[in-house]
Amino acid sequence: MIVVGSIYLTQAICCGGRTSQCKHCRDANSPTKTHGMSQTQIYSIWSSMHERCRRPSCKSWKDYGGRGISVCERWSSFENFYADMGDRPQGRSLDRINNEGNYSPENCRWATQEVQRRNSRHILAVTYNNRCQSLKEWALELGINYATLHARVSTYGWPVERALGAPVDKGAGRFKGVPLRTGE
């Protein structure tokens, strides 16, 4: 015991393997210990990936395993997953590049929330001028309000070329070519 002023501190000293009672030695030499990372964030990410793909009782299973999304054989091992993906960069999370594809080194990356939102299966992807991107990305690129584009495509059923190519009549607050509703 060490005394500092009126504070008593106990000194934790490892026995160096001389006894089976030492917690430090017992933990370090455990036959079940493999990588020593089971309490880390990256291990939790790996474990959650397996849960949502393999366990039907998992809350997210319907969006992953229930849709046929699986984890590649290589990533059955945490060590392989960690070797392929490394530590999670701050502000990023695990993302599948092809949303219909499985978890594998070729199909996964660390992505920001914005990139993941654009990569969602619920995003309306539109091909225009031989390029495919989300309606939101087209709105930003063309300088057209997203709600305007969405209404043109979803509500009014305009063809993509017309929806993205027609100018917006900013003065009237309506877009050109859309008739007023009856009674207005």
C-alpha positions in Angstrom: 0.0 0.0 0.0 1.2 3.5 -0.9 0.4 6.5 1.3 0.1 9.9 -0.5 -0.8 12.6 2.0 -3.9 11.2 3.7 -4.9 9.1 0.7 -4.2 5.3 0.7 -3.6 3.7 -2.7 -3.3 0.0 -3.3 -0.7 -1.0 -5.7 -1.7 -3.6 -8.4 1.3 -5.8 -9.0 1.3 -8.6 -11.5 2.8 -11.8 -10.2 4.6 -12.4 -13.5 2.9 -15.8 -14.0 4.0 -17.3 -10.6 0.4 -18.0 -9.5 -2.9 -18.9 -11.0 -4.7 -16.3 -8.8 -3.3 -13.2 -10.6 -6.1 -11.6 -12.7 -3.6 -10.0 -15.1 -1.9 -13.2 -16.0 -5.2 -15.2 -16.2 -6.7 -12.7 -18.7 -3.5 -12.5 -20.8 -3.1 -16.3 -21.0 -6.7 -17.3 -21.5 -7.1 -20.1 -24.1 -10.2 -18.3 -25.5 -8.3 -15.0 -26.1 -7.6 -14.5 -29.8 -7.3 -10.8 -30.8 -8.0 -9.0 -27.6 -10.4 -6.6 -29.3 -13.8 -7.8 -28.3 -14.5 -4.6 -26.3 -13.6 -2.3 -29.2 -15.8 -0.3 -31.5 -14.5 -2.1 -34.6 -15.4 -5.5 -33.1 -18.9 -4.2 -32.3 -19.3 -3.1 -36.0 -18.2 -6.6 -37.2 -20.5 -8.4 -34.7 -23.5 -6.2 -35.6 -22.9 -6.9 -39.3 -23.1 -10.6 -38.6 -26.2 -10.2 -36.4 -28.3 -8.3 -39.0 -27.4 -10.8 -41.7 -27.7 -14.1 -39.8 -30.1 -13.8 -36.9 -33.8 -13.5 -37.9 -34.7 -12.2 -34.4 -32.4 -9.2 -34.9 -34.4 -6.0 -35.4 -32.6 -5.1 -38.7 -32.6 -8.6 -40.1 -35.5 -7.9 -42.5 -33.4 -5.2 -44.2 -30.3 -7.4 -44.5 -30.5 -11.2 -44.0 -34.2 -11.1 -44.9 -33.3 -9.6 -48.3 -30.6 -12.1 -48.9 -27.6 -9.9 -47.8 -24.9 -12.0 -46.3 -21.3 -11.7 -45.1 -18.5 -13.3 -47.2 -16.8 -16.4 -45.8 -13.5 -14.5 -45.3 -15.2 -12.1 -42.9 -16.4 -14.9 -40.7 -13.1 -14.2 -38.9 -12.8 -10.8 -37.2 -9.1 -10.7 -37.8 -9.7 -10.9 -41.6 -12.4 -8.2 -41.4 -10.0 -6.0 -39.4 -7.1 -6.7 -41.8 -9.2 -5.7 -44.8 -11.1 -2.7 -43.3 -8.8 -1.4 -40.6 -10.0 1.0 -37.9 -13.1 3.0 -38.6 -12.2 6.6 -39.5 -13.9 9.2 -37.4 -17.2 10.3 -38.8 -17.6 7.3 -41.0 -19.4 4.0 -40.8 -19.5 0.7 -42.7 -21.2 1.0 -46.1 -21.9 -1.5 -48.9 -21.1 0.2 -52.3 -23.7 -1.9 -54.1 -26.7 -1.9 -51.7 -28.0 -5.2 -53.2 -24.5 -6.9 -52.7 -23.1 -8.7 -49.8 -20.6 -7.6 -47.1 -17.2 -8.3 -48.7 -13.8 -6.5 -49.1 -14.7 -5.6 -52.7 -18.2 -4.1 -51.8 -17.5 -2.3 -48.5 -16.0 1.0 -47.5 -16.0 3.5 -44.7 -18.4 6.3 -45.7 -19.9 9.5 -44.3 -23.6 9.7 -43.4 -24.2 11.9 -46.5 -22.6 9.3 -48.8 -24.7 6.5 -47.1 -27.9 8.5 -47.5 -27.2 8.9 -51.2 -26.5 5.1 -51.5 -29.7 4.0 -49.9 -32.0 1.6 -51.7 -34.9 4.1 -51.1 -33.2 6.8 -53.2 -34.6 7.6 -56.6 -31.8 7.1 -59.1 -32.2 8.9 -62.4 -30.2 8.5 -65.6 -30.0 11.8 -67.6 -27.4 12.6 -70.3 -25.9 9.1 -69.9 -25.2 9.7 -66.2 -26.9 8.1 -63.3 -27.2 9.8 -59.9 -29.8 10.5 -57.3 -32.6 13.1 -57.9 -31.1 15.1 -55.0 -27.7 15.2 -56.7 -29.4 16.3 -60.0 -31.2 19.0 -58.1 -28.0 20.3 -56.7 -26.1 20.1 -60.0 -28.9 21.8 -62.0 -29.8 24.4 -59.4 -33.4 23.2 -59.3 -35.3 22.8 -56.0 -35.4 19.1 -55.0 -39.2 19.3 -54.2 -39.8 20.7 -57.7 -37.9 17.8 -59.4 -39.5 15.2 -57.1 -43.0 16.5 -58.0 -42.2 16.6 -61.7 -41.1 12.9 -61.7 -43.3 11.4 -58.9 -46.5 13.4 -58.8 -46.9 14.6 -62.4 -45.2 11.6 -64.0 -43.0 13.7 -66.3 -40.3 11.8 -68.4 -36.8 12.4 -66.9 -35.6 14.5 -69.8 -38.5 16.9 -69.4 -38.3 17.0 -65.6 -34.6 17.8 -65.5 -34.6 19.9 -68.7 -37.6 22.2 -68.2 -36.9 25.6 -66.7 -38.5 26.7 -63.5 -40.8 29.7 -63.6 -39.5 31.3 -60.4 -41.7 34.4 -60.7 -45.0 32.6 -60.5 -43.8 30.0 -58.0 -44.8 27.2 -60.3 -42.9 25.3 -63.0 -43.7 25.9 -66.6 -45.8 23.4 -68.4 -47.8 22.2 -65.4 -51.4 23.2 -65.7 -53.1 24.7 -62.7 -55.5 22.4 -60.9 -59.2 22.8 -61.6 -60.8 25.5 -59.6 -57.6 27.7 -59.3 
